[in-house]
């Protein structure tokens, strides 16, 4: 099965540059796949997808191994150069055709209404302009196109939420590639005009200690309109 991969990692003018985050995140995320149970969460997130899929903020490509064979093609957008290089390597090992390209969520380098589904996986927490990114997502999805999301969010009791807000205002975005722990993904999708399907709050890892970045929300949404 041929794999089409672009974005060699040497693109000038990359819209995102987080060299510190790009060095420590791959090791931490790989450990979370097994010890934190994140691989199983990714498997459930992507189950049942089909057709052409756009993945926004693909990171180091950990979703690629979990796409079902019913997916014809994945176009994976990743703005950070080092992460994109790792995603290219993951694309070569994937069982589904994956095309890794540079680009930012706020200006997706793809045609309008070109995709049957979209995947948001731990990315909205870090984009600079969430409404603009979701407007772009609506643009590239066909009417009736599906969104699968797994995102950070506020959680825990009063002390934990205070801690999350404090981290967002200080060190966390600088250490974690622009990540914010308290963004309201469900509310943002609604405001962007998506129809919300089932979603649930989860803590990752489920049986581990509650940490500020443990709280997530996962679910489904749709671009309104009947398929063309």
N, C-alpha and C positions, 0 to 999 in steps of 0.2 A: 504494500500500500504506500503510495508516494506521500511524502511529507513536504509541504511547502513552507519554508521558514525564511523570513526576511528580518531586517533590523539586526545587523551584525553586532551591534553593541558599540559601534564607532560613529554613531550619528552625532553631528555637531548640533549645538543648540538644544540639547535635551531639556524638556520642560520641567523636569524634576531631577534634583541631584541630592541624594542623601547618602554620602559615602560611609558614614559611621553605621547607620542603620543597615545598609546593604551588606556590611561585613558581618554583623552579629546575627541578623535575623535568619539567614538560611540554616544555621546550626540549631537555633532555638526552635524554628518551625519544624524542622525534620524530627527533632525529638518529640515535639507535641503530636506528631502524626501517630505515633505508636503509644508512647507513655501517657499522653493526654487524651487519646481516643479521637483525635481530630480526623484521622483517615476515615473512620466510620461515619462521622458527621458529613464529610465531603461526599461520601458514597450516597448517602440519603439525599443530600442537597441536589445532586445531579441526576438521580435516577429518573428514568422516563423521558428525558429530553430527546429531541429528534430534530432533524433538519440542520440549518445553519445557525450557529451560536456565536455570539460575541461575548467575550469575557473582558470585563473592564478591570484594569489593574491586576494583571496575572501574577505579579510577584515572581517567585522562583519556579512557578509552574507546577505546584503541588496538586492542583485540580486535574491536570491533564490525564493522569493515570486512571481517573475515576469516571471519565465520560463514557456513556454507554455506546455500543457499536451502532445504535440507531442515529447517532449524530453524524451528519455528512461531513461537516467541517467546523472547526473552531477558529475564529479570528481572535487572537489574544493580544490586547493592547497593554503595553507596559512602558511607562515613561522613564523609569530609572535605569541607567545604562548597565550597571553591574547586575541588577536583578534580571534585566532582559537577556543578558548573556546566559544566565542560569536557566531561564525559561526556554531559551533556544535548545539547550542541552536536554531539558525534560521533554521538549516537543519531539525530538528524535527518538525517544523511547516510548512515546505514546502509541496506543493502538488505534487512535482516531487521528485523521489529518489535522494538524495544528499549524497555523500561520501566525508567527509572533511578529508584531509590528510596533514601532515606536509611536507614541501619541499620548495626549492627555485626555482625561475624562471629559473636560470642558470643551474639547474640540476634536471629536473622534474622526480619524482619517478614513472613513468608510461612507458608502452611499446611503441615502435615505431609504427606509423600509426594506432593507436588504437582509434582515435576520428574522428567524422564527422565534428565537429566544435569546435572553441575555442573562449573564451571571455576574452578580456583585458579591465578592467574597473578601471580607475584611478590607474594603477599599473606601467606602464612603466616609469612614472615620478620618481619612487623610486627604481627601480632595480639597482644593482651595475654595471652590464655589459649588456647593451641593445642588442648589436649584438649577444652575447652568448645566451641570453634569447630567442631571436627570432629564432636563429638556433635550439634551443630546441623545440620551438613551431612548426617549420617546421617538425622536426623529429616525433613528436607525432601525427600530423595530417595526415590523409590519403590523397593521391593525389586528388586534387580537393576540399579538406576540406576548410571550410569557417572560417574566422576570423571576429568577431564583436568587434569594439573598441570604447571606450570613454575615451579620455586622455586629461590631461592638455597640454597647449601649449602657445607659445607667442601670444600676441594680443594687441590691442589698438594702440595708437599713440606712438610717439618717447619717450615721458616721461614715459609712462606705461612700454614699453619694457626695458627702462633703469632701472626702478624700479625692474622689474622682474629679470633682470640679476644681479643686486646688491643683491637682496634677495637670489638668488641661490648661490652667492659666500660667503654669511655670515650666517645669522641666520635661514633662512627658512628650509633647510634640517634637521637641528638639532631639530627644533620644530615640523616638519611635517613628521616624520618617513622616512627621506631620500628623500622627494619629491623635484623635480626640476621643475620649472615653464616654462622653455624655451626649453624643448626637442622637437625635430621635429619627431613626431610619423609617419607621412606619409612618410617622407624621410627615416626613419629607416626601415620601412616595405619594401619599394622599394629596399633598399640596401641589405636587407636580402633575396631578391628573391621572395617576394610575389607579386601577381598581384592585383593592387588596383582597387576597385570598387568605387561606389559613396561615397563621404564623404563631410562633410560640417563643417564649423566653427560655433561654438555656444558660447553664453555667459550665464553662469548660476549664479544666476537666470536671465532669459531673461529680466525682467523688473526691476531688482535691480540695485544698484550702481555698477559701474565697479571697481572691486577689482583685485589685481594681480593674484589671483587664479581663477578668473571668466572665463577665456578664455580656451575653450576646442575644440577638434575636435572629431567628431564621424563619423563612416562609416564602410565599409566592405572591406575585402581583401580575397584572396584565395591562397592556396598553389597550384602552377602550376601542371598540370597533370590531366588526366582523372580519374574519380573514378574507383577503382579496382573492 
